[in-house]
Every structure is written in structure tokens, then in C-alpha cells.
Amino acid sequence: MMTLLILAVLVLGFLVVLRLSRVAQLTSELRGLREEVIAERTNRTQGRLMWLFGVVYLALFIWLPFRYSDVFLPPPASTQGVWIDDMYLYNWIMLGIVFFGTNIALFYFVGKYYHRDGKRAFWYPHNNRLELVWTVIPTIVLIGTIIYALVVWNKITALPAPGTMEVEVYSKQFDWTFRYPGKDGKLGASDYRLITAENPLGIVTRKSLGDRLATLKQDLAKAEADLAAKANVLPADKLAERNEDMAHTRRMIERLMGLQQLMEEDIKTNGKNSTYLLGADDKVTKEFHLPVNTDVELLFRSQDVIHSAYLPHMRAQMNTVPGMTTRMHLNLTITTDSMRTITKNEAFDYILMCNKVCGISHYNMQAPLTVEPAGAYKVWNIMLPVFEKPGAAKAEEPETASPAEAGTLTTDSAAAPVAAAATNQESN
């Protein structure tokens, strides 16, 4: 009911203004005044009203941050977040100087130089000195701002000190997965070709690589047997499609055999320091925990499209790009429990969200982050299961077939079913 009354008052007020403007127009006509001729007193009044409007306008800009300060983010919860906030403050100061300076000048000149009968504006088309001032000064300020931002960015993305804790943040539509190092303190190698339901991040170990090869070979043998049984009844386009699928599987097997050979050579060269021996004790989880007051290097990967890992309370953001690893390091300074006290919100949680529109469920791509003391983090980490339990069966030794032989086998095997099918169809 109150809403209807407010609307009615607004409509009536609008109608009153329309009628008053019509009355003023009729009065001018009766007095013989032309519509485009405006009295100096009216211009002066408009100028003073413009001053009043400018004061209210700028006062509201000052009032708004104080009025809605309760919905602002709490203090930054990372060392890097403090750098980012300082950079924002610098930018707001620069913008504030320009914004208030230009608007104060705008409203002042509009109110002071209202139209007066018999006065003409001074024609002032060019001034080299002024042009130089308002070109050079903004350029210097902009260059300084860019250099400042680059310094902060380089500090955030600089290579970490040796021994810095690593955590992988893995994105895909529409969730996050996290990988923590085991007792060795280092993350193992990964390869997208090893991604399966059991190995969602494609961690490379002898066992995971051997299992993947065995599965692909079984799939290939089954597909070949199925095609041989149906070669006489399938149309040519379906035969070609089946052969293309099998050719793809053979190429995958060939490349994984190459990866297997590369892995063994790396292990032989680097011994226990080989990245291929570090993945077995890695820990994969859907929970995101980090210790407080500890340097952490976050490694970002994506399985499908570009996402953007955004930690608003840490003032941190990094794109996750398919086919490459992006990184940044953080030092978190406020635990989740402490931030709940600061915000006076017992339900508060840090959050990781996607800040890149990545699909229909983009809005739902988020995960809570728990920041806790080092001791509590260690207890939580110990409870996580490792990727491969100690004593897991080792994969078979790598096959020694050369890529050339594998390539010859791929070509001949792919062509044989099609040729046989074509012969059978012609004879029929």
C-alpha cells in the first residue's frame, strides 16, 4: 500500500511540474517574450543552482564510502594483499585529485560565467604552454602508475625461494581440485594424457603411466576385434570412423610410450630428484587449506577453458590457462578464526572463486579456503590419502619399440580393416 502511495505522489508531482511549465510558457507568450530569450535573472538563478548541485553531488561522493563501508572487504589477509591495497589507494588518490579538480572547475565556471546580455565569450583557441602542461603531467603520472603496478606484479609472480611450499590449484568446469606435496615436499610431474577418473590431475608415475598404457592397449584390442567381427556389415563411413578412432588410440599409445622412455631416462639421469619419482606421495583433494604466516607458491592449471582463480580476501587473482602453468606466491597473515573475530561473523569463510565467465555454471565455481595455524594444517595434511600407497605394484618395464616401428605399425594396422572391408563389399 505504501508503495502505491509513493508512486501516486510521484506521478502527481510530475503532472504539477508539467502544468507549471505550461503556465510559464503561456505567461511568456502573453508578455510577448520569445521562447529562446531567457532573462538574465533566470540565468543567474540557474548558475547558483548549478553551484548548489555541485556541492550536493560531490558531498554524496564523499558520503557514499562511509555509508556503505560495512559491505567493503575486510582488511587484506596476505602480505601481497597489503601491496595491492596500497596500490589501489595510490590510484584512488590520483583519480580523486582529477575527479574533484575537474568537477569543481566545471561547476564553478558554469555558475560564474552564466549568460549576460551584451557579453560575448573570449575566443581562446590555443595555448602551447597549457597543452604541454596537461599532456606532460598526466603522462608522467601514468608512467609512474604503470611502473608501480609492474613492481608489485613482479614481486607477486617472482620465483620463490628454494624450499617454498607448493600447492597446485586445478580448474575445470565447474569445480576446483587441489594437490599437495607428500613427505618429499615437492609436486610430481603431470600430463593431461594420463587424466582418468582415478587420476583426475594426470599425475605421472611408473604405475599410473603403465596402467594408462595397459588400458589403452586393451581398448585398442577390443576395438580391433569388434571391427573385425562387423567389417562385413558396417557402411564405409562407419568403418572410416572406427579406423580413425583406433588410429587416435594408436597415436596416444605411441606418445605415452615416448613419455615412458623420457621418464626412464630422466630417472636414470637425476635419480631420486627426478620429478617423475615425486608424484606417488602427492595428495589430491577437494578441500583447500593453507597455513598462516608461511610462504606458499600456488601453481595453476586448467583442464578445459580459461578460468581465473580469485581470492578476494587475499587480493589475489591469476588466470588458469589450458596447456600451461601459471603461478604466484602468497603469505597469508590472518587465520579463518581470526577473520571471523574481525568481521564479527561466525559463519565467515575465505573463498576461492572463478572470476572469468567460463560457462553456464560459472557462478557456482567456488571453494572455501581454510587458513589455519601451521600445527593444525600439518594434522589436516597428514590425514589426506596419498596418490599411490607405498608398496603399490610397479608397472612393467618400458617397451623398446622405436617410434619409426610404431608409426609403421599404426599406418598398416589402420589401413588393413578398411581395405578388407572394401574388398568384401565389392565381392558382395
C-alpha positions as CSV (number, residue, x, y, z in Angstrom):
1,M,0.0,0.0,0.0
2,M,2.8,2.4,0.9
3,T,4.5,1.7,-2.4
4,L,1.3,2.7,-4.3
5,L,1.0,5.9,-2.3
6,I,4.6,6.8,-3.1
7,L,4.0,6.1,-6.8
8,A,0.9,8.2,-6.8
9,V,2.7,11.1,-5.1
10,L,5.5,10.9,-7.7
11,V,3.0,10.9,-10.6
12,L,1.1,13.8,-9.2
13,G,4.3,15.8,-8.7
14,F,5.3,15.1,-12.2
15,L,1.9,16.4,-13.5
16,V,2.2,19.5,-11.4
17,V,5.6,20.3,-12.8
18,L,4.2,19.8,-16.4
19,R,1.3,22.2,-15.7
20,L,3.6,24.8,-14.1
21,S,5.9,24.7,-17.1
22,R,2.8,25.2,-19.4
23,V,1.7,28.2,-17.2
24,A,5.1,29.8,-17.5
25,Q,5.1,29.2,-21.3
26,L,1.6,30.9,-21.6
27,T,2.8,33.8,-19.4
28,S,5.8,34.4,-21.7
29,E,3.5,34.4,-24.7
30,L,1.1,36.9,-23.2
31,R,4.0,39.2,-22.3
32,G,5.3,39.0,-25.9
33,L,8.6,37.2,-25.0
34,R,10.1,34.7,-27.4
35,E,10.8,31.3,-26.0
36,E,14.5,31.4,-26.8
37,V,15.0,34.6,-25.0
38,I,15.9,34.0,-21.3
39,A,16.1,36.7,-18.7
40,E,19.4,37.4,-17.1
41,R,17.9,36.8,-13.7
42,T,16.9,33.3,-14.7
43,N,20.4,32.6,-16.0
44,R,21.9,33.8,-12.7
45,T,19.5,31.6,-10.7
46,Q,20.4,28.6,-12.8
47,G,24.1,29.3,-12.3
48,R,23.6,29.4,-8.5
49,L,21.6,26.3,-8.6
50,M,24.4,24.6,-10.5
51,W,26.8,25.5,-7.7
52,L,24.3,24.0,-5.2
53,F,24.0,20.9,-7.3
54,G,27.8,20.6,-7.5
55,V,28.2,20.8,-3.7
56,V,25.5,18.1,-3.2
57,Y,27.0,16.0,-5.9
58,L,30.5,16.0,-4.5
59,A,29.3,15.7,-0.9
60,L,27.4,12.5,-1.9
61,F,30.6,11.0,-3.4
62,I,32.3,11.6,-0.1
63,W,29.4,10.2,1.9
64,L,28.9,7.0,0.0
65,P,32.1,5.2,1.1
66,F,31.3,5.9,4.7
67,R,27.7,4.9,4.4
68,Y,28.4,1.5,2.7
69,S,31.8,0.8,4.4
70,D,30.1,-2.2,6.1
71,V,29.9,-4.1,2.8
72,F,33.5,-3.5,1.9
73,L,36.1,-6.3,2.0
74,P,37.7,-6.7,5.4
75,P,41.5,-6.0,5.8
76,P,43.7,-7.9,3.4
77,A,44.6,-11.4,4.7
78,S,48.0,-11.7,3.0
79,T,51.2,-9.7,2.7
80,Q,50.7,-9.4,-1.1
81,G,47.1,-8.1,-0.4
82,V,48.6,-5.2,1.6
83,W,50.7,-4.3,-1.5
84,I,47.6,-4.5,-3.7
85,D,45.6,-2.3,-1.3
86,D,48.4,0.2,-1.2
87,M,48.4,0.3,-5.0
88,Y,44.7,0.8,-5.0
89,L,44.9,3.6,-2.5
90,Y,47.5,5.3,-4.7
91,N,45.3,5.0,-7.7
92,W,42.2,6.3,-5.8
93,I,44.2,9.3,-4.7
94,M,45.3,10.1,-8.3
95,L,41.7,9.6,-9.5
96,G,40.3,11.7,-6.7
97,I,42.5,14.6,-7.5
98,V,41.5,14.6,-11.1
99,F,37.8,13.9,-10.4
100,F,37.3,16.6,-7.8
101,G,39.5,19.1,-9.6
102,T,37.7,18.8,-12.9
103,N,34.2,18.8,-11.4
104,I,34.9,21.7,-9.1
105,A,36.2,23.7,-12.1
106,L,33.2,22.6,-14.2
107,F,30.5,23.7,-11.7
108,Y,32.4,26.9,-10.7
109,F,32.7,28.1,-14.3
110,V,29.1,27.2,-15.2
111,G,27.9,29.2,-12.2
112,K,30.2,32.2,-12.6
113,Y,30.0,32.7,-16.4
114,Y,26.3,32.4,-16.9
115,H,24.9,34.3,-20.0
116,R,24.5,38.0,-19.7
117,D,23.1,40.3,-22.3
118,G,25.7,42.2,-24.2
119,K,28.6,39.9,-23.2
120,R,30.5,37.6,-25.5
121,A,32.8,34.7,-24.7
122,F,36.5,35.3,-25.1
123,W,37.9,33.4,-28.1
124,Y,40.9,31.4,-26.8
125,P,41.6,28.7,-29.4
126,H,45.2,27.6,-28.4
127,N,47.9,27.8,-25.9
128,N,51.1,25.8,-26.3
129,R,52.1,26.1,-22.7
130,L,48.8,24.8,-21.4
131,E,48.8,22.0,-24.0
132,L,52.3,21.0,-22.8
133,V,51.3,21.0,-19.1
134,W,48.2,18.9,-19.4
135,T,49.9,16.4,-21.7
136,V,53.2,16.0,-19.9
137,I,51.9,15.9,-16.3
138,P,49.3,13.1,-17.0
139,T,51.9,11.2,-19.0
140,I,54.4,11.3,-16.1
141,V,51.7,10.2,-13.6
142,L,50.6,7.4,-15.9
143,I,54.1,6.1,-16.4
144,G,54.7,6.2,-12.6
145,T,51.5,4.3,-12.1
146,I,52.5,1.6,-14.6
147,I,55.9,1.2,-13.1
148,Y,54.4,0.9,-9.6
149,A,52.0,-1.7,-10.8
150,L,54.8,-3.7,-12.6
151,V,56.9,-3.7,-9.5
152,V,54.0,-5.1,-7.4
153,W,53.2,-7.7,-10.1
154,N,56.8,-8.8,-10.4
155,K,57.0,-9.2,-6.6
156,I,53.9,-11.4,-6.6
157,T,55.0,-13.6,-9.5
158,A,58.7,-13.7,-8.8
159,L,60.4,-17.1,-8.5
160,P,60.0,-18.4,-4.9
161,A,62.9,-19.1,-2.6
162,P,64.2,-22.7,-2.6
163,G,62.1,-24.9,-0.3
164,T,58.9,-22.8,-0.6
165,M,55.8,-24.9,-0.1
166,E,53.9,-25.7,-3.4
167,V,50.2,-26.2,-3.9
168,E,48.6,-26.9,-7.2
169,V,45.2,-25.4,-7.9
170,Y,43.5,-27.3,-10.8
171,S,40.4,-25.8,-12.5
172,K,37.8,-27.3,-14.8
173,Q,34.2,-26.7,-15.5
174,F,32.9,-26.1,-12.8
175,D,35.0,-27.0,-9.8
176,W,38.4,-26.8,-8.2
177,T,40.8,-29.6,-7.2
178,F,43.9,-29.2,-5.1
179,R,47.2,-31.1,-5.0
180,Y,49.6,-31.0,-2.1
181,P,53.1,-32.5,-1.9
182,G,53.9,-35.5,0.2
183,K,56.9,-36.1,2.5
184,D,59.3,-35.1,-0.2
185,G,57.8,-31.6,-0.2
186,K,57.7,-31.4,-4.0
187,L,54.9,-32.0,-6.5
188,G,55.4,-34.7,-9.1
189,A,55.1,-34.4,-12.9
190,S,51.7,-34.4,-14.6
191,D,50.5,-35.0,-18.1
192,Y,47.0,-34.4,-19.4
193,R,47.1,-37.6,-21.4
194,L,47.0,-39.6,-18.1
195,I,43.8,-37.9,-16.9
196,T,41.2,-40.5,-15.9
197,A,38.6,-40.8,-13.2
198,E,41.2,-42.4,-10.9
199,N,43.8,-39.8,-11.8
200,P,42.0,-36.5,-12.3
201,L,45.1,-34.4,-12.5
202,G,47.2,-36.7,-14.7
203,I,50.0,-37.3,-12.2
204,V,52.8,-39.2,-13.8
205,T,54.3,-42.2,-12.1
206,R,55.5,-45.5,-13.3
207,K,52.3,-47.2,-12.2
208,S,49.9,-44.5,-13.5
209,L,51.7,-44.5,-16.8
210,G,51.8,-48.3,-17.1
211,D,48.1,-48.5,-16.1
212,R,47.1,-46.0,-18.7
213,L,49.1,-47.8,-21.4
214,A,47.6,-51.1,-20.4
215,T,44.0,-49.7,-20.6
216,L,44.6,-48.1,-24.0
217,K,46.0,-51.4,-25.4
218,Q,43.0,-53.3,-24.0
219,D,40.7,-50.7,-25.6
220,L,42.5,-51.0,-28.9
221,A,42.4,-54.8,-28.9
222,K,38.7,-54.8,-28.1
223,A,38.0,-52.2,-30.8
224,E,40.0,-54.2,-33.4
225,A,38.2,-57.4,-32.5
226,D,34.8,-55.6,-32.7
227,L,35.6,-54.1,-36.1
228,A,36.8,-57.4,-37.5
229,A,33.6,-59.0,-36.5
230,K,31.5,-56.2,-38.0
231,A,33.6,-55.3,-41.0
232,N,31.2,-57.0,-43.5
233,V,28.1,-55.2,-42.2
234,L,29.2,-51.7,-41.4
235,P,28.9,-49.0,-44.1
236,A,32.1,-47.4,-45.4
237,D,31.6,-44.1,-43.4
238,K,31.3,-46.0,-40.1
239,L,34.3,-48.1,-41.0
240,A,36.3,-45.0,-41.6
241,E,35.1,-43.5,-38.3
242,R,36.1,-46.7,-36.4
243,N,39.5,-46.7,-38.0
244,E,40.1,-43.1,-37.2
245,D,39.2,-43.8,-33.6
246,M,41.7,-46.7,-33.5
247,A,44.3,-44.6,-35.2
248,H,43.9,-42.0,-32.5
249,T,44.3,-44.6,-29.8
250,R,47.5,-45.9,-31.5
251,R,48.9,-42.4,-31.6
252,M,48.1,-42.0,-27.9
253,I,49.9,-45.3,-27.1
254,E,52.9,-44.2,-29.2
255,R,53.2,-40.9,-27.4
256,L,52.8,-42.4,-24.0
257,M,55.5,-44.9,-24.9
258,G,57.7,-41.9,-25.7
259,L,56.8,-40.3,-22.4
260,Q,57.7,-43.6,-20.7
261,Q,61.0,-43.6,-22.3
262,L,61.6,-40.0,-21.4
263,M,60.6,-40.7,-17.8
264,E,63.1,-43.6,-17.5
265,E,65.9,-41.5,-19.0
266,D,65.2,-38.7,-16.6
267,I,65.1,-41.1,-13.6
268,K,68.4,-42.6,-14.8
269,T,70.0,-39.1,-15.0
270,N,68.5,-37.4,-11.9
271,G,67.9,-40.3,-9.6
272,K,65.7,-39.6,-6.7
273,N,65.5,-35.9,-7.7
274,S,63.6,-36.9,-10.9
275,T,60.2,-35.2,-11.0
276,Y,58.7,-38.5,-12.1
277,L,59.5,-40.1,-8.8
278,L,57.9,-37.3,-6.7
279,G,54.2,-37.8,-7.6
280,A,53.4,-41.1,-5.8
281,D,53.1,-39.4,-2.4
282,D,51.2,-36.4,-3.7
283,K,47.8,-35.7,-2.2
284,V,44.7,-34.8,-4.2
285,T,41.7,-33.3,-2.5
286,K,38.7,-31.1,-3.0
287,E,39.5,-29.2,0.2
288,F,41.6,-26.1,0.2
289,H,43.7,-25.5,3.3
290,L,46.8,-23.2,3.8
291,P,49.0,-22.5,6.8
292,V,49.2,-19.0,8.2
293,N,52.5,-17.0,8.1
294,T,54.0,-19.4,5.6
295,D,55.2,-18.6,2.0
296,V,53.2,-20.7,-0.4
297,E,53.7,-21.0,-4.2
298,L,50.4,-21.6,-5.9
299,L,50.6,-23.4,-9.3
300,F,47.5,-23.0,-11.5
301,R,46.4,-25.4,-14.3
302,S,43.2,-25.8,-16.3
303,Q,41.7,-28.8,-18.0
304,D,39.3,-27.2,-20.4
305,V,38.9,-23.4,-20.8
306,I,40.5,-20.3,-19.3
307,H,39.4,-19.8,-15.7
308,S,40.5,-17.1,-13.2
309,A,41.4,-18.1,-9.7
310,Y,40.3,-15.2,-7.5
311,L,40.9,-14.9,-3.7
312,P,39.2,-11.6,-2.9
313,H,40.2,-11.5,0.8
314,M,43.9,-12.0,-0.2
315,R,43.5,-9.5,-3.1
316,A,44.9,-12.2,-5.4
317,Q,43.9,-13.3,-8.8
318,M,45.6,-15.4,-11.6
319,N,44.3,-16.8,-14.9
320,T,44.4,-20.6,-15.2
321,V,45.2,-21.4,-18.8
322,P,44.9,-24.8,-20.6
323,G,48.3,-26.1,-21.6
324,M,50.4,-24.0,-19.3
325,T,51.2,-23.5,-15.6
326,T,50.7,-20.0,-14.1
327,R,51.9,-19.2,-10.6
328,M,52.0,-16.7,-7.8
329,H,53.1,-16.8,-4.2
330,L,51.3,-15.7,-1.1
331,N,51.9,-15.3,2.6
332,L,48.7,-15.5,4.4
333,T,48.6,-13.4,7.6
334,I,45.2,-13.9,9.2
335,T,43.6,-17.2,10.0
336,T,40.0,-18.0,9.3
337,D,39.1,-17.9,13.0
338,S,40.8,-14.5,13.5
339,M,39.0,-13.1,10.5
340,R,35.7,-14.3,11.9
341,T,36.5,-12.3,15.0
342,I,37.5,-9.3,12.9
343,T,34.3,-9.4,10.9
344,K,32.1,-10.5,13.8
345,N,30.7,-13.2,11.6
346,E,31.0,-16.8,12.9
347,A,30.0,-18.1,9.5
348,F,32.8,-16.3,7.7
349,D,34.9,-18.3,5.3
350,Y,37.6,-17.3,2.8
351,I,36.6,-18.2,-0.7
352,L,38.2,-19.2,-4.0
353,M,36.0,-18.3,-6.9
354,C,36.3,-18.2,-10.7
355,N,36.4,-14.6,-11.9
356,K,36.2,-15.5,-15.6
357,V,32.9,-16.2,-17.3
358,C,33.6,-19.9,-18.1
359,G,30.2,-21.4,-18.9
360,I,26.7,-21.9,-17.7
361,S,27.6,-22.8,-14.1
362,H,30.4,-20.2,-13.7
363,Y,28.6,-18.6,-10.8
364,N,28.8,-21.9,-8.8
365,M,32.5,-22.5,-9.3
366,Q,33.8,-21.7,-5.9
367,A,35.6,-23.4,-3.0
368,P,36.1,-22.4,0.7
369,L,39.6,-21.8,1.9
370,T,40.6,-22.6,5.4
371,V,43.6,-20.6,6.8
372,E,44.9,-22.2,10.0
373,P,48.0,-22.3,12.2
374,A,50.9,-24.5,11.0
375,G,50.2,-27.2,13.5
376,A,46.5,-27.6,12.6
377,Y,47.4,-27.5,8.9
378,K,50.0,-30.3,9.4
379,V,47.5,-32.5,11.2
380,W,44.9,-32.0,8.4
381,N,47.6,-32.7,5.7
382,I,48.7,-35.9,7.4
383,M,45.2,-37.2,7.2
384,L,45.0,-36.9,3.4
385,P,45.5,-40.1,1.4
386,V,48.5,-40.3,-0.9
387,F,48.0,-40.7,-4.7
388,E,49.7,-44.2,-4.6
389,K,50.0,-46.2,-1.4
390,P,53.5,-47.4,-0.6
391,G,54.2,-50.8,-2.0
392,A,51.9,-50.4,-5.0
393,A,52.6,-52.8,-7.8
394,K,55.2,-51.4,-10.2
395,A,54.5,-51.1,-13.9
396,E,56.2,-53.3,-16.4
397,E,59.5,-52.2,-17.9
398,P,59.1,-49.7,-20.8
399,E,58.8,-51.2,-24.3
400,T,61.7,-50.7,-26.6
401,A,59.9,-50.4,-29.9
402,S,61.2,-47.4,-31.8
403,P,58.9,-44.6,-32.9
404,A,59.5,-45.5,-36.5
405,E,58.3,-49.0,-35.9
406,A,55.3,-47.8,-34.0
407,G,54.5,-45.4,-36.8
408,T,54.7,-48.2,-39.4
409,L,52.5,-50.4,-37.3
410,T,50.0,-47.6,-36.9
411,T,49.7,-47.0,-40.7
412,D,49.5,-50.6,-41.7
413,S,47.0,-51.6,-38.9
414,A,44.8,-48.6,-39.7
415,A,44.6,-49.4,-43.4
416,A,44.0,-53.1,-43.2
417,P,40.4,-53.2,-41.9
418,V,39.3,-50.6,-44.4
419,A,40.9,-52.5,-47.3
420,A,39.4,-55.8,-46.1
421,A,36.0,-54.2,-45.8
422,A,36.2,-52.6,-49.2
423,T,37.2,-56.0,-50.8
424,N,34.3,-57.7,-49.0
425,Q,31.8,-55.1,-50.1
426,E,32.9,-55.3,-53.7
427,S,32.7,-59.1,-53.7
428,N,29.2,-58.8,-52.3
